Amino acid sequence: MSSPPISSDPLLAKVGLIDVLEVDRTLKVDLQYKRPSPISSRPLYAQDFQALLKPATALRLKEANRLVKAHGYRILVWDAYRPPSAQLELWNASGYNDTYVANPHNAPSQHSCGTAVDVTLVTSRGKPVKMPTGFDSVTPEAASHYQHSDPEIARNVRILQSAMRRAGFYPLPAEWWHYIDRDYRQYPETIPLSAVRPRG
């Protein structure tokens, strides 16, 4: 993997994050927490919030995107860096369900460290493709190892999983869309929202 890029935004560069679109313009981004979700009844992010990751993690995502293009797809980012304050709100809204939401009182979410990403597939033109569930589905079908009877869904999941693994991510068992950078231990610190979007 090539050397990690540095964000053109001095503030993001200082905290060691980068907008994924600065690394790969062919990624598609639709941050789900800009609106109410199946877990949170209100938006957790401002409308201009960016999909941010550690630069090395963003490079891995770029590689995964390259791999799925061979199948006529692109990667759509549903979530990336998640401020610790948003993680706490999501934890509370989930009813303290640590199967689907990391307990911020026990250990930091890798989203809050910039080393986890929630992704799905779209066509090369950005149209949705059939996947197991929607975002934040708390159902058995959302599990990464669930055996889907629909061959198209099963194939799409295999394509995504293979690309993400080959690029250096590993999946979360309960959520087919959630992937963590295999080198996440190199970045153990959470990044507060105030470091990314200071007030005033």
C-alpha positions in Angstrom: 0.0 0.0 0.0 1.3 3.5 -0.9 2.1 6.1 1.7 -1.1 7.5 3.4 -2.1 10.9 2.0 -2.5 14.0 4.1 -5.7 15.9 4.1 -5.7 19.3 2.3 -7.8 20.6 5.2 -5.2 21.6 7.9 -7.6 20.9 10.7 -8.3 17.3 9.5 -4.6 16.8 8.8 -3.8 17.9 12.4 -6.1 15.2 13.9 -5.1 12.6 11.3 -8.3 12.3 9.3 -9.1 12.7 5.7 -12.3 12.9 3.6 -12.6 9.6 1.7 -13.6 11.5 -1.4 -10.2 13.3 -1.3 -8.6 9.8 -1.6 -11.0 8.3 -4.1 -13.6 10.4 -6.0 -15.3 7.3 -7.4 -16.6 6.3 -4.0 -20.2 7.2 -3.3 -21.1 8.7 0.1 -24.5 8.8 1.7 -24.0 9.2 5.5 -27.1 7.6 7.1 -26.9 9.6 10.4 -27.6 12.8 8.6 -31.2 11.8 9.0 -33.2 9.6 11.4 -32.2 6.0 11.3 -33.7 2.7 12.5 -31.9 3.2 15.8 -31.8 7.0 16.3 -35.0 9.0 15.9 -33.1 12.1 15.1 -30.1 13.0 12.8 -26.7 12.7 14.6 -24.7 14.6 12.0 -24.9 18.0 10.4 -25.9 18.0 6.7 -22.4 19.1 5.6 -20.6 16.3 7.7 -18.0 14.5 5.7 -17.1 10.8 5.5 -13.8 10.8 7.3 -11.3 8.1 8.0 -7.7 7.6 9.0 -5.6 8.1 5.8 -4.3 4.6 5.8 -7.9 3.2 6.3 -9.1 5.4 3.4 -6.4 3.9 1.2 -7.7 0.4 2.1 -11.2 1.5 1.1 -9.9 2.8 -2.2 -8.4 -0.6 -2.9 -11.6 -2.3 -2.0 -13.5 0.0 -4.3 -11.0 -0.9 -7.1 -11.7 -4.6 -6.5 -15.5 -4.3 -6.7 -15.3 -2.3 -9.9 -14.2 -5.5 -11.7 -17.8 -6.7 -11.0 -19.4 -3.5 -12.2 -20.0 -2.0 -8.8 -18.8 0.8 -6.6 -18.7 1.1 -2.8 -21.2 3.4 -1.1 -20.1 4.7 2.4 -23.0 4.7 4.9 -20.8 5.8 7.9 -17.2 6.4 8.6 -15.7 8.6 11.5 -18.4 8.9 14.2 -17.8 11.5 16.9 -17.7 10.0 20.5 -20.7 12.2 21.3 -22.7 10.7 18.5 -21.6 7.2 19.6 -22.9 7.9 23.1 -26.2 9.1 21.7 -26.5 6.0 19.5 -25.7 3.8 22.4 -28.4 5.3 24.5 -30.9 5.2 21.6 -30.2 1.5 21.0 -31.3 0.6 24.5 -27.7 -0.3 25.4 -27.6 -3.1 22.8 -23.9 -3.9 22.5 -24.6 -6.5 19.8 -25.1 -3.7 17.4 -23.7 -0.6 19.0 -20.3 -0.5 20.8 -20.6 0.5 24.4 -18.6 3.7 24.7 -18.2 3.2 28.5 -16.3 0.0 27.9 -14.1 0.7 24.9 -14.1 3.2 22.1 -15.9 2.5 18.9 -13.5 2.1 16.0 -15.8 4.5 14.2 -14.7 7.2 16.7 -11.1 6.4 16.0 -11.5 6.7 12.2 -10.7 3.1 11.5 -14.2 1.6 10.9 -16.5 2.1 8.0 -20.0 1.0 7.1 -20.4 0.2 3.4 -22.6 -1.3 0.8 -22.5 -1.7 -3.0 -24.1 0.3 -5.8 -23.8 -0.1 -9.6 -21.1 1.8 -11.5 -23.8 4.5 -12.1 -24.6 4.7 -8.4 -27.9 2.7 -8.3 -28.6 0.5 -5.3 -28.1 -3.3 -5.7 -29.8 -6.1 -3.8 -28.1 -6.6 -0.4 -29.3 -8.5 2.7 -30.9 -5.7 4.7 -30.9 -1.9 5.0 -28.6 0.0 7.3 -28.8 -0.7 11.0 -31.1 -3.6 10.7 -31.2 -5.5 14.0 -32.2 -8.8 12.5 -30.6 -12.2 11.9 -30.4 -11.5 8.2 -28.0 -8.6 9.0 -25.3 -11.1 10.2 -22.2 -11.2 8.1 -22.3 -15.0 7.9 -26.1 -15.4 7.3 -26.8 -17.8 4.4 -29.1 -15.9 2.1 -31.5 -17.9 -0.1 -31.5 -15.3 -2.9 -28.5 -16.1 -5.1 -28.1 -12.4 -6.2 -27.9 -11.2 -2.6 -25.5 -14.0 -1.7 -23.2 -13.1 -4.6 -23.2 -9.4 -3.8 -22.3 -10.1 -0.2 -19.5 -12.3 -1.3 -18.1 -9.7 -3.7 -18.2 -7.0 -0.9 -16.7 -9.3 1.7 -13.9 -10.5 -0.5 -12.9 -7.0 -1.6 -12.9 -5.7 1.9 -10.9 -8.6 3.3 -8.4 -8.4 0.5 -8.0 -4.7 1.1 -7.2 -5.2 4.8 -10.5 -5.1 6.6 -12.4 -7.6 8.7 -16.2 -7.8 9.2 -18.3 -7.4 12.3 -20.3 -10.6 12.8 -23.6 -9.0 13.5 -23.5 -6.4 10.7 -22.7 -7.3 7.1 -22.0 -3.6 6.3 -19.5 -2.9 9.1 -15.7 -3.3 8.5 -12.7 -2.5 10.7 -9.2 -1.8 9.5 -7.0 -4.8 10.5 -4.4 -2.3 11.8 -6.9 -0.4 14.0 -4.7 -1.0 17.1 -2.2 1.5 15.7 -4.9 4.2 16.2 -6.4 3.7 19.7 -7.5 7.2 20.4 -10.9 8.6 19.8 -11.2 12.0 18.1 -13.7 14.4 19.6 -16.0 16.3 17.4 -14.5 19.6 18.7 -11.2 18.6 17.1 -12.9 18.2 13.7 -15.4 21.0 13.8 -14.5 23.6 16.3 -17.2 26.1 17.3 -17.0 29.7 16.6 
